[in-house]
Structure formats: C-alpha cells, structure tokens
Amino acid sequence: MLKLTLDTNCIIDVDEQREGSEAVMALATAHAEGRVDLALVCSGAHERQKDGGYLQSFSLFTDRLEALGFPPLPVLPAIAYWDISFWGHGIRPDEAMKTREGLIFKAMFPNVAPDWPTYAAAKGVKQNDTSSTHFSKWKNRLCDVQAFWAHDYAKRDIFVTRDIEFQRLTRHPEFADAHILPPLQVASLIG
C-alpha cells in the first residue's frame, strides 16, 4: 500500500478552500477506503495559524482536522523541541537523527542558520524574543524541516505538498530518490 505524508500546507489548503483542496480530500477519502496509507506530521500542530497565533494543545490540532472533514489519520512524530513541540508528541533524538535533520535544513534553507540562537544573532534579535517576526519565520522553516524529517524517518513513499521549498531536497544527492509531489498529481496517481 502506498504510504503518503501530507504537508501542513495541504491542511491549510482545505481550510481555506484553495486550489488543490479537493485533491487533498480525495487522498483522505482513499485513506478511509483503505486504498492508501495517509499520515500527517506532528509538526503541523506547531505552525502559526491563519489568525497569527499558535495552537495551545495538540487536541486543538486534531479537533481542527475533524472539523475540516479529515478521517482519523496517523500522526508521524517529529523531533521534540522545548517550547515548540507538544508534550508526548515528539521524539528525543539521537545524534544520527539530529545530523539528518541538519542535512534536511541545509538542503532546504542553505542560507538560514538551523538553530534559533545563531539565527537571532544574525538578525540582531534577542534570543529570548520568541514573539518576533524573525522567530516566526525561523520556526516555520523548522516545522517544514521537521515535516520532511518525520516522513523520511518513517520511510514513507510520497511527501505531498504544494510548497516549492521542498523541491530543493530532490536536487540534493542525499535526497535524490525522494518523491515530493503536489496533491493533484498524487490524487491522479491513485485514481
């Protein structure tokens, strides 16, 4: 069975009824019918919401998915980060996991520091200023990295996203075999 991983942008597309949202829901239906194994990434719960805030609990994330019409889907854990991850919904990484995460970050965002203290210093922002626009941008990038890391760690088949930032991975020799496709293309593949 084909194992698909939905990027957070797919959830946003459904929420805002953007182009491709029908394809995302077709994938959800295929999962409910047992034709594909569709999963979400835990890091999606950590991303900034359209109102500019962040979800205060993981259950609000799953409630939102249910309200949007998604069937119950497995959620792939990502690397846990203090004050970013929800307790009980992350992996304590070993050195190999952190190295792989760093490789993904560098491939996706080659000109961005992968850790907040270095990024904050480069932007002239205090390290404890987690309410700044700079922190939000850095955290969003980290969540993108975590999304693909979770997919990669779980050894899934296709990462489903419309976000072109992920295409940089396919140009990196370490991820040359990665299948990163938009929802419309994946929906047409499964019929």
TAPEWO-V114005 format. One line per field, one symbol per residue. ss: DSSP state (A for helix, B for strand, O for the rest). phi: phi as a letter, one per 20 degrees, with the letter a starting at -180 (. if undefined). psi: psi as a letter, one per 40 degrees, with the letter a starting at -180 (. if undefined). A space follows every 10 residues. Layout:
# TAPEWO-V114005
ss->???
phi->???
psi->???
This chain:
# TAPEWO-V114005
ss->OOBBBBOAAA AAAAAOOOOO AAAAAAAAAA AAOOOOBBBB BAAAAAOOOO OOOOOOOAAA AAAAAAAOOO OOOBBBOBBO OOOOOOOOOB BOOOAAAAAA AAAAAAAAOO OOOOOAAAAA AAAOOOOOOO OOAAAAAAAA AAAAAAAAAA AAAOOOOBBB OOOAAAAAAA OOAAAOOOBB BOAAAAAAAA O
phi->.fddcefgff ffgfgdlegn ffffffffff ffemebddcd dgfffeffef enecfebfff fffffffenf fgcfdffdff cgmceegncb deeeffffff gfffgffecf dcffcfgfff ffemdfgeee dffffgffff ffffffffgf fffeleecee bdffgffgff eegfcgefdc cfggfffffe m
psi->hhhihhiddd dddddefihe dddddddddd ddeedihhii hdedeeihie eeaiieiddd dddddddeei ihiihhiahh hhedihhefi hhiadddddd ddddddddgd ehheiddddd ddefiidege eidddddddd dddddddddd dddefidhhh ieheddddde ehddfdehhh iiddddddde .
